[in-house]
């Protein structure tokens, strides 16, 4: 449990997250304009008459966006509503040209109902985080304040891009139910899990840096052991794991200080100041009633059949959680290694191709991928440099790593030689690992007779070290191994060298 020590008592955190991910589709959720929104596109060039609320323009629901939301719902182990509706959420802001946002009513079932995702809790054990709902809505535009010294400008390219909002659940009726986020680290793990599910399913790029994934962070605190939940604040539009963790901890300490000085917390919307790492009150927090939801008269109720849900379920790939379980159970990988190898679908696919069903080499291949290949990001094809979404290795193929590991396993090369071969491949040396080993004479010496001859020469050349070893300085074994390896130009099998040396020196 994450505890903050106060002046009067110890405090614990209660954290809720509203995660917004942009839905991948060719066109927007209620119009035919391109949904390929990115900051490099010129402002207001991907906007339809529907997006900017021209009179008489009617929204048309994008079926593909709905199917993407259903897919994400299944990935969240959630209920899928057979009937749901769209409503107009009323609020007035320059980035919302309609004067309302087409969303789903807060008091009715959305497309995706109750669900859960599993993360690693702070105690190292699996922890389920409950999800209350996930609903489909249109994204707002974007205001630009740095173009003119006295004016702000609105870019509506992002307006009406499909947006899926995923809301965590706090069971206020059961204070013993701790299936909620309770620390900054758990918040990060939860968001990373949501991101990887969305990417694995092809539902969203879920890239915080470009804004296709954002989070509103709700924070409240209470004394450890207290069964009552207290007033929360909401920090809006967070787009960085680091800033989210900083905002949570700062806001928690701010609230604790107020409580310990006899004050109360009001339900406010907060702004996070990145430079200072602080939160400040932006406005009073709205409730659902403040938005005056009413059914959108231009959109019919949405009906989803069992057949549609099962058809979508059959097309879903293995989810990251299932892949991690397979890696730990079938291949014996650690939880850490399994997590690193499932950071993106492309990495896990690369690893599976390299293993090729051979569990014997899986752990060694994982070590090479994590320790060596990840250390050379310049050799990966990257779809988006900021997102870290990896496509494929430019030079070294999965088959190359399998062959390299196999060569170590059958004593063709030792570990040092394998790394030399690896570096030559990174440098663009053509050929497979075995071909490079042949070309540069890098194969391991396994002839015991030849190795024994070198050992005899090293022992004869170092009589004083031999006497010291025999007198009890067994640490000198490394001295002899090093000299034998040097004399053999690194080609002698280290295991054979050690065995022969021990016998000779004894």
Helices and strands as residue ranges (DSSP letters): E 3-5, E 10-22, H 63-75, E 83-84, E 87-90, E 100-103, E 115-120, E 126-138, E 142-144, E 153-155, E 162-168, H 184-201, G 208-210, E 213-223, E 233-238, H 241-260, E 268-273, E 278-284, G 288-291, E 294-295, E 302-303, H 306-314, H 320-330, H 335-341, H 345-355, H 359-367, I 368-372, G 373-375, G 377-379, E 380-384, E 389-393, H 398-409, H 415-426, H 433-439, H 448-461, H 463-470, G 474-476, H 477-487, H 494-505
